[in-house]
Amino acid sequence: MSEPHALLRREATWPDAAAAAAMLLQPLLAEAAGSDARPVSLTLDYGAPAEAGAPVTLEAQVERATRTLVFAHGRLLTASGEVAASGSAIFRRVTGQT
């Protein structure tokens, strides 16, 4: 598992449909949570508008982790640094390891 609070970053392009932003953010949140974690919930909030195909930067990190749950937060930033979307996710550890 990634160490808690390690910030992951990736470059991508804003999708054609705003709801598809979850498809960009969820895999990075899962990577931050670790390979032993499975998604329980994902909440997505939209911010600054972005045009389809525009470059965005994805960020994700673990905010808190317990023996059984991982709480992660991420965001998609426009080229000018505005938050186009942010998301919070909860993952359950399938092995129960810390």
N, C-alpha and C positions, 0 to 999 in steps of 0.2 A: 504494500500500500504506500502511496505517496505520503510523505511526512505532513502532519497537519500544518496548515497555513502556507504551504508551498503554492505559489501562484503559477498556474499553467496558462500559456498564451498560444493562440493559433491565429492565422490569417485565413479569411474566407470571403465569400461574397454574399450580400443580402439576398435571400431567396425571393422568388416571384410572389409568393403568398406570405403574409406576415406570420401566420400560424406556423409556417415551416421553420421559423426561427428556432422552435423547440428542437427540430431535427439537427440543428447546428450545435445548440448549447448542451443538450442532454448527453451526448457522447463525451464531451469534455468534462462535464460534471461527474460522469461515471468514472472517467480516468482518474480524476482527483480523488474520488472516494475509494478506489482500489479495486483490484480484480476479484476480491472476495465479497463485493457489495452488489446488491440487486436493488433496482429502483422500487420505491414505495409510493412516492408522490413527486410531482413537479408542478411548480407554480410559475407562470410566466407573466411579466408585466411589460408593457410597451412604453417607450419614451419618445425620443426624437424620431421623426419620420426618416426613412431611408428608401432610396430608389432601388428597384430590383437590379441586381448585378453590381451594386455599389460595394466597394471594399469595406469590410468590417474586421475588427479585431475581437476575438473571443478570449475571455478571461474566466478562470474558474479556480476556486480554492475551497478547501475544507474549513469550515468555521468552527466545528466542534465534532468530536468523535467519542463515542462510548464503546463499551464492549460489544454492543449489538447494533447500534445505529451510527450513521454518519450523516452530518448535516453540511451541505455544500451550497455555495452561492456562486453565481456567475453572471456575466454581462457581455453584451455585444456593443462595441463602441464604433461609431462612425469614424471616418478619416479625420474629422475635426475634433474627435474626442468626446462627442456627445453620446449618452447612453441611448441606443436604439431599442434595447430590450434588456431586461434583467430577469434572472430566475433563481429560485431556491428549490433545492431537492433534498429529499430524505432517502437514504439507502439503508437497507438491512444487511448486515454482514451474514453471509450464509455459513461461515465456519465458526462464528462467535469469537474469533481471535481479535486481540487489540493491536 
